[in-house]
Amino acid sequence: MKRWIAIAAVIAVAAVLPLLLNPTGYWIRILTFTLLFAAMAQVWNIIGGLANQTSLGHAAFFGIGAYTSTILLLKFGLSPWIGMFAGGLLGGIAALIIAVPTMRLQGHYFALATLAFGEVMRVIANVWTPLTGGPGGLSVPFMPPSVAAYSFKQLLPHAYIALIALIVVTFIFEAIRRGAMGYRLRAIKENAAAAEVIGIDTTKVKLQTAVISGVLMAMLGTLYAQVAVFFDPDTVFSAASISIRVALIAILGGVGTAIGPILGALFIIPVEELMNDLFSASAAGLSQLIFGVILIAVILWRPRGFITVFDAMVARLSGRAGS
Amino acid sequence: MSESALLLEIAGLNAGYGEIEVLHGIDLQVRDGEFVCIIGANTAGKSTILRAISRLVPHVTGTLRFAGADLAGRASHEIPALGIAHVPEGRHVFADMTVEENLLLGAFTLRHQPDLPARMDGVFELFPRLRERRAQLAGTLSGGEQQMVAVGRALMLQPRLLLLDEPSHGLAPKVVEEMHDAFTTIHRRGTSILLVEQNVGLALDVATRGYVLESGRIALQGSSAELNQNPAVRAAYLGI
């Protein structure tokens, strides 16, 4: 009960926050991307945290989603809301195709195989010019603003859509974690041999996880396309700024926990923006270096993520309330 | 003496990993209600027989039948539902889960499980120490207690056949004795057991019949009393 009140309070604060920001300003954009990346990291967390398979190729599904809805809109005038589900379907199929041969791999081998898959998708999008527009990228056509057309004059609705997406994927993550599937995944993670002999179909559970994660990641790709309005293969299929970044957000925040990716995104996205803002004019490249140093320092300080700081704070607060 | 029905039937079993064949033409049967042991030196292939039954060995040829059902072509996760529970070698517990969660996961393949509390009580009766530690994380238990969890988890399935792989390995002598008493009780309650054991003396004490495995072949078989009296067994395994 107490827990639900806390969750409702956090959601209420998050729902009011965008209203306090200048609707055409810089910070609402950062907030939107922070929420979107938190959702992406949460989706990564389903496979990376619950199934313990560190994917470095989630840009593949993200890009598939962005391209699918945008191409359907450009060629057939289909609303991105529908295109989002079409992208989700293709993302799920792609996840299945990559998961079947790679799921038996573990650790670094799985990470490298998925990294390669993301890069393959980037190369394909770059050369398949008739469909994707090639390296020139795609512009999302401007539609008369309406909810049905997923087109808005301001960023505010996008911020709310990203917030809703984050809430939805967080609930999906928690439902999996606490459900029968979560138990199966925990059993596999803790002792694969014992999981096998009690009758858990390890391959099937891992495939299910991969597909769920792939579908959701592709759907978030549509959200990104609608906010960004323009994108090219090197942005949406990027290993560094999508695949590795979402993994980093989840790991830095606290892998395998529902709150981890949210804490990670709240830190990484604004800090990275701030560094770019502060240093890019004076010395290009320096901002990335400083950002890297901050990340290393944080990981050395809290190897298991911000969640440990968060847990300590909650423990102290509830201890004080109790005394 | 009327013989009970054949529960497990293995004939002409060859099994191995990759290029290496470990088992060569194994014939072995377990009748309903029997307590059978497989003894032999390390690397004789004892565990591989159990792993072949559970479909955990990649290359298997020959006949493997359980209660009339052909085990060939089945995936390893389908085996528990047939009524075979496997306690693998080395204490394979889910370390970050409580004792209770470990036990519940043992009955995980059963779709309708109204009697889970009763089944868990059955396990606690057998291993009273687990009742005391039901909320404790399995990884924090002693070696013997972890082995009790692994056996208890298998019993949650109420299997027709229990496969035990080196259950006393690395345990203190007193715990080993306790463990073997438990096996006798499990057998008396009606579960057939196939036990793989390095400790030949103990195995022949609890089991009614045994097979001696040497370099992947059955070298000898007979009742425990016969094997106990066999000069070759006495010389090689009992050190007498």
Interface residues (C-beta under 8 A of the other chain):
Chain A: Y183 R184 R186 A187 E190 N191 A193 A194 E196 V197 I198 G199 I200 D201 T202
Chain B: S54 L56 A75 S76 H77 E78 I79 P80 A81 A85 H86 V87 P88 H92 V93 F94 A95 D96 M97 E101 L105 G106 F108 T109 A150 R153 A154 L157
